[in-house]
Amino acid sequence: MDYVGRRSGVVRRTVLMYGRDGEDYLIVASNGGSDRPPLWYLNLRADPEVELRVGTERFPAVAATLPVEEKARVWPGLVELFPRYAQYRAGTERDIPVVRLTRR
């Protein structure tokens, strides 16, 4: 995922694992269970326009943090994809956001 740094204005690239929800991609801002969110998440909150690379395809997308109810619906599938997410969630007081990436 390519996105713009909120302070620097420089294009950044972060490689993340993802889940799917229909045509959308889901990423988890776990930061390894840290009490602080990952920097990429702060950047997406400041500017939700991103470019995704999935396999050999590149396309623009927009990021949005899921509301509580929607996160509860998709969370079990994300934990199935990567079981450590459950440990990360149990080990921090911070709410771990899930971000939906929708193709533009």
Sequence and secondary structure as in RCSB ss.txt:
>XXXX:A:sequence
MDYVGRRSGVVRRTVLMYGRDGEDYLIVASNGGSDRPPLWYLNLRADPEVELRVGTERFPAVAATLPVEEKARVW
PGLVELFPRYAQYRAGTERDIPVVRLTRR
>XXXX:A:secstr
 EEE TTT  EEE     EEETTEEEEE  GGG SS  HHHHHHHH  EEEEEETTEEEEEEEEE  HHHHHHHH
HHHHHH THHHHHHHT SS   EEEEEE 
